[in-house]
Amino acid sequence: MRRRRNIILRGYKCHVLLVDYVTEEAVKILRLLHIQNLRQLQSQINEALVIVQNVTANPKTDQRLGKIGR
């Protein structure tokens, strides 16, 4: 279950010129939700990269192919 947190929106800027206070607060909320979704997506991408790297990173070597000297 997710932990709920109260966020004070006064600390966030809207960066959009809006006259209506309610619309400005809604834009702030939507922006925060978008950032949260992007963070979740980044975590999923990182997990996928780890899986791919675990499959492709094979430290085994074939010593028959190696050459020493000339």
Buried (B, 14 or more C-beta within 10 A) or exposed (E): EEEEEEEEBEEBEBEEEEEEEEEBBBBBEEBEEEEEEEEEEEEEEEEEEEEEEEEEEEEEEEEEEEEEEE
